[in-house]
Amino acid sequence: MTTILILGSGPNVTTCREWPRAPFDRIVAINNAWAVRPDWDDLIHPEDFPTERQPVNVRDGQRIVTAHDYVPIQNQYGGFVYAGGTMAFTAAYWALGALQPKVIAMLGCDMVYPTSDKTHFYGKGEPDPLRHDVTLRDLAAKSARLMVTAANSGCAMVNLSTDESRLIFPRANPSDLKHCRPQAFKNSYVAQAKAVEARLGYLVPSGKYWKEEDRFDVAEIDALDALWLKAAQHP
């Protein structure tokens, strides 16, 4: 069994600093999360991630995953418009395609941003998933699509956070991961959602969907999101 830990930059990500490595076969850090623990294996970040925030020393066996690596894989899973244009979802789809895990466990990826407290483990940051973006209208629905897509590949998605979350994955503890199994879903709604995606044709091969945003109908995307949420409900 291959178990992947994906670390985002939410405030609770620091809870993993004392966790033993043993339950995890690989650790994927998103953006600044490489600083949370030194034993990360993959650092995934977008093209505009500032150079000064990147690690100075990359150890043997560690690698940097960029748009050159993740855009083709994201496109295999439907592209950014359907899957969600935030790095938490991108990292999960990349891991699903590149690493073919049995379990993907996420921490620090809740995408809930308080206005009065710190938003990221390093303090205040830009809450990218709350920006005005056609791909991020319903983060719960995007997580539903990811969970169903992973289940279709024999992979369980779980959330190691205990905080409020936009992710609809089952909650888990590191000690539970060996018992996790792919979530059940409703095939009829999955078929409907995939048919809508095929009809809309909102795939942007370059990954730069914002350059073509005028051709995306938000009402269609909202209806599609509703289907994915229904698909993720237990049969």
C-alpha positions, -999 to +999 in steps of 0.1 A: +000+000+000+013+035-009+002+062+015+008+098+006+007+127+030-001+161+014+007+192+034-009+225+028-002+258+046-032+259+069-024+268+106-030+232+117-003+217+094+023+221+122+006+193+142+024+168+119+059+179+130+061+153+157+044+125+137+065+095+129+073+090+093+062+054+094+026+056+082+036+076+051+054+064+020+058+099+005+052+134+018+041+160-007+045+196+004+026+225-013+043+259-016+056+270+018+047+237+035+082+223+028+093+242+059+070+222+082+092+191+083+125+184+065+116+149+053+094+159+025+098+141-008+080+163-033+075+201-033+048+212-057+043+249-065+030+271-093+051+291-117+046+323-097+058+309-063+084+334-051+120+323-054+128+336-019+102+312-004+117+281-021+141+258-002+178+267-006+190+231-002+172+202-018+184+169-005+191+138-026+157+121-033+137+153-030+122+168-061+104+200-072+072+195-091+062+224-113+035+232-139+055+213-165+049+182-144+014+187-130-005+204-158-005+173-181-017+151-153-043+175-142-056+175-178-059+138-177-083+142-148-104+168-165-084+200-162-085+229-138-120+243-145-137+210-134-111+199-108-105+233-091-078+258-096-062+256-062-029+239-054-045+215-028-065+199-055-037+201-080-013+184-057-038+156-050-045+150-087-008+150-094-002+125-067-030+103-079-016+102-114+021+102-107+023+081-076-008+059-079-014+057-041-039+037-022-044+065+004-040+102+001-042+120+035-043+157+035-035+182+063-035+220+063-057+220+032-090+230+048-093+262+029-111+280+057-097+315+063-106+334+094-106+372+092-091+379+126-066+351+132-037+338+112-046+322+079-015+301+074+010+283+096+035+311+089+011+339+097-011+359+074-012+348+038-032+353+007-063+330+007-060+320-029-091+297-029-113+326-019-102+348-048-127+355-075-122+325-098-145+305-119-129+273-109-135+278-071-172+285-068-178+255-047-148+240-030-168+212-013-180+201-047-145+201-061-134+179-032-163+156-039-151+153-075-116+145-063-128+119-038-149+101-064-121+103-090-097+088-065-121+061-055-125+051-091-087+046-091-088+025-059-075+053-037-091+066-005-091+103+003-090+113+039-086+145+059-062+145+089-075+178+101-099+182+130-108+217+121-136+232+100-129+222+064-142+227+029-130+191+022-158+165+024-134+136+028-138+113+059-117+124+089-088+101+099-058+098+122-024+087+111-028+054+129-060+047+109-045+050+074-038+013+069-075+006+073-088+033+049-106+022+018-120+041-012-153+059-005-185+047-020-203+069-045-234+071-067-225+059-103-256+075-118-246+110-108-210+103-118-222+094-153-243+126-155-214+148-143-190+133-168-215+137-196-219+174-186-181+179-186-178+163-220-206+185-234-191+217-220-156+210-232-139+234-207-105+218-210-076+242-214-044+222-224-020+249-212-036+250-178-039+288-180-077+287-178-079+323-167-070+334-203-102+317-216-125+325-187-150+344-209-161+312-225-170+295-192-207+296-181-208+298-143-244+285-142-233+254-160-204+250-135-227+254-106-250+227-119-220+204-125-208+210-090-242+200-076-240+167-095-206+159-080-219+166-045-247+142-051-223+116-066-202+117-034-231+109-011-233+074+001-255+051-022 
